[in-house]
Amino acid sequence: QVQFVESGGGLVQPGGSLRLSCVTSGFVFINYAMTWYRQAPGKERELVARVNTVGNRKTYADSVKGRFTATRDNGKKTLYLQMNNLRPEDTADYYCNLFDPARVGNTAASWGPGTRVTVSS
């Protein structure tokens, strides 16, 4: 069973940093690109960052470029998101999922609990 468990969120002041983790299981992690998503209150889920299978190619939403860095540890089957210079508009629940164009929505059907990031003074 495909599973994702996100952690590392919290309350941080504007300009601060957080590092999110996503521990995965139930699929061959190294075979899939991985994606971070976020969903702010009252808004639709949006793509934040994607990293390819070996971790050397990454794409980012324009709103986080230069501030967020996605990495992965294939040995630990874990995805990370380093978030620097956080802004109030980064406040959201953050999720990870695998990337598979053959699946509906390009993701696994299951989602983790997410981790909440709140940026506020």
C-alpha positions as CSV (number, residue, x, y, z in Angstrom):
1,Q,0.0,0.0,0.0
2,V,1.4,3.3,-1.1
3,Q,1.9,5.6,1.9
4,F,3.3,9.1,2.6
5,V,4.0,10.6,6.0
6,E,4.9,14.3,6.0
7,S,6.5,16.1,9.0
8,G,8.4,19.1,9.9
9,G,5.8,21.8,9.7
10,G,5.1,24.4,12.4
11,L,4.7,28.1,13.2
12,V,7.5,30.3,11.9
13,Q,8.0,34.1,11.6
14,P,8.3,35.7,8.2
15,G,11.9,35.3,6.9
16,G,12.3,32.1,8.9
17,S,13.1,28.5,7.6
18,L,11.7,25.1,7.9
19,R,12.7,21.7,6.6
20,L,9.9,19.3,5.7
21,S,10.3,15.5,5.3
22,C,8.2,12.9,3.6
23,V,8.8,9.3,4.4
24,T,7.4,6.9,1.9
25,S,6.6,3.2,1.6
26,G,4.7,0.7,-0.5
27,F,6.3,1.5,-3.9
28,V,9.8,1.5,-5.4
29,F,10.8,5.0,-4.5
30,I,13.8,5.3,-6.9
31,N,11.5,4.6,-9.8
32,Y,9.4,7.7,-9.4
33,A,9.9,11.4,-9.6
34,M,8.4,13.0,-6.5
35,T,6.4,16.1,-6.0
36,W,5.6,18.5,-3.2
37,Y,2.2,20.1,-3.1
38,R,0.5,22.6,-0.8
39,Q,-3.0,23.6,-0.1
40,A,-3.8,26.9,1.5
41,P,-7.2,27.4,3.3
42,G,-9.9,27.9,0.8
43,K,-7.7,27.3,-2.2
44,E,-6.9,24.4,-4.5
45,R,-3.9,22.2,-4.1
46,E,-0.9,23.5,-6.1
47,L,2.4,22.1,-7.1
48,V,5.4,23.4,-5.2
49,A,8.3,21.4,-6.4
50,R,9.2,18.3,-8.3
51,V,12.4,16.3,-8.3
52,N,13.4,13.6,-10.7
53,T,14.3,10.0,-9.7
54,V,18.0,10.7,-9.1
55,G,17.6,14.1,-7.6
56,N,19.5,16.1,-10.2
57,R,16.7,17.8,-12.0
58,K,14.1,19.9,-10.2
59,T,11.3,22.2,-11.1
60,Y,9.6,24.8,-8.8
61,A,6.6,27.0,-8.8
62,D,7.5,30.6,-9.6
63,S,6.3,31.7,-6.2
64,V,9.0,29.6,-4.4
65,K,11.9,29.7,-6.8
66,G,15.1,30.8,-5.1
67,R,13.6,30.1,-1.6
68,F,12.7,26.4,-1.6
69,T,14.9,23.4,-2.4
70,A,13.6,19.9,-2.9
71,T,15.9,17.0,-2.3
72,R,15.6,13.2,-1.9
73,D,17.4,10.4,-0.2
74,N,16.7,7.2,-2.2
75,G,18.3,5.0,0.4
76,K,15.9,6.3,3.0
77,K,12.9,6.6,0.6
78,T,12.5,10.1,1.8
79,L,11.7,13.4,0.2
80,Y,12.7,16.8,1.7
81,L,11.8,20.4,1.2
82,Q,14.0,23.1,2.6
83,M,12.1,26.3,2.8
84,N,13.9,29.6,3.4
85,N,12.8,33.2,3.6
86,L,9.3,32.1,4.3
87,R,6.4,34.4,3.7
88,P,2.8,34.6,5.0
89,E,1.6,33.4,1.7
90,D,3.5,30.1,2.1
91,T,1.0,29.2,4.9
92,A,-0.6,25.9,3.8
93,D,-0.8,22.2,4.4
94,Y,2.1,20.5,2.6
95,Y,1.9,17.1,1.0
96,C,4.1,14.9,-1.1
97,N,3.2,12.3,-3.7
98,L,4.8,10.3,-6.5
99,F,4.7,11.5,-10.1
100,D,3.3,9.1,-12.6
101,P,1.7,10.4,-15.8
102,A,0.0,7.1,-16.3
103,R,-2.2,7.7,-13.2
104,V,-5.2,9.9,-12.7
105,G,-4.0,13.3,-11.6
106,N,-0.4,12.1,-12.2
107,T,-0.3,11.0,-8.5
108,A,-1.0,7.9,-6.4
109,A,-4.6,7.8,-5.2
110,S,-3.6,7.9,-1.5
111,W,-2.3,11.0,0.3
112,G,-0.6,11.4,3.5
113,P,-1.9,13.5,6.5
114,G,0.2,16.5,5.3
115,T,2.2,18.9,7.6
116,R,0.9,22.4,8.4
117,V,3.2,25.4,7.8
118,T,2.1,28.7,9.3
119,V,4.1,31.8,8.6
120,S,3.0,34.6,10.9
121,S,4.5,37.2,13.2
